[in-house]
Amino acid sequence: MFRLKVREVAKQKGVSQRQLFFRSGVDIKTIQKMFRDPHTVVTVETLARLAKVLEVDVSELIESESDDAGPEKEA
């Protein structure tokens, strides 16, 4: 599973949701959803547009999470 770090990176860079919207052309509702839920599914194109605005590599906007599913975890 992966987690988006768009919110954290934007905060570090001092870029608001509104600025991301205007500079990237990504729908504001998509940006708001990514800020609320870091597990939002988005396209690589969307991440690339946001990365360009934030002046980072796309890889800095996502991170891998361990997939510990608890008791149902496969052995």
C-alpha positions in Angstrom: 0.0 0.0 0.0 1.1 3.6 -0.5 0.5 6.9 1.1 0.5 10.3 -0.6 2.7 13.0 1.0 1.3 15.9 -1.0 0.0 17.7 2.0 3.3 17.5 3.9 5.4 18.6 0.9 3.1 21.5 0.1 3.2 22.6 3.7 7.1 22.5 3.7 7.1 24.5 0.5 4.6 27.0 1.7 2.1 26.2 -1.1 -1.6 26.2 -0.4 -4.3 24.0 -1.9 -5.5 27.0 -3.9 -2.0 27.7 -5.3 -1.6 24.0 -6.3 -5.0 24.2 -8.1 -4.1 27.4 -10.0 -0.5 26.4 -10.9 -1.1 22.7 -11.7 -4.5 22.7 -13.2 -5.5 19.7 -11.1 -9.1 19.9 -10.0 -9.5 21.5 -6.5 -11.7 18.7 -5.3 -8.9 16.2 -6.1 -6.4 18.3 -4.2 -8.7 18.6 -1.2 -9.3 14.9 -1.2 -5.6 14.2 -1.3 -5.0 16.5 1.6 -7.8 14.9 3.6 -7.1 11.2 2.7 -3.5 10.3 2.0 -4.7 7.0 0.5 -6.6 8.7 -2.3 -6.0 7.0 -5.7 -4.6 9.4 -8.3 -3.0 9.1 -11.6 0.7 9.4 -12.3 -0.1 12.4 -14.5 -1.7 14.2 -11.5 1.3 13.5 -9.3 3.6 14.7 -12.0 1.7 18.0 -12.3 1.8 18.5 -8.6 5.5 17.6 -8.3 6.3 20.1 -11.0 4.6 22.9 -9.1 6.2 21.8 -5.8 9.6 21.5 -7.5 10.2 17.9 -6.3 10.5 14.5 -7.9 7.3 12.5 -8.1 8.9 9.9 -5.8 8.9 12.5 -3.0 5.1 12.7 -3.1 4.5 9.0 -2.2 5.8 6.6 0.3 5.3 2.9 0.8 3.5 1.6 3.9 3.8 -1.8 5.4 0.8 -4.0 4.6 0.2 -5.3 8.1 -3.4 -6.6 7.8 -3.5 -7.9 11.4 -5.0 -11.4 12.0 -5.8 -11.9 8.3 -2.2 -11.3 7.3 -0.8 -14.1 5.0 2.1 -16.1 6.4 
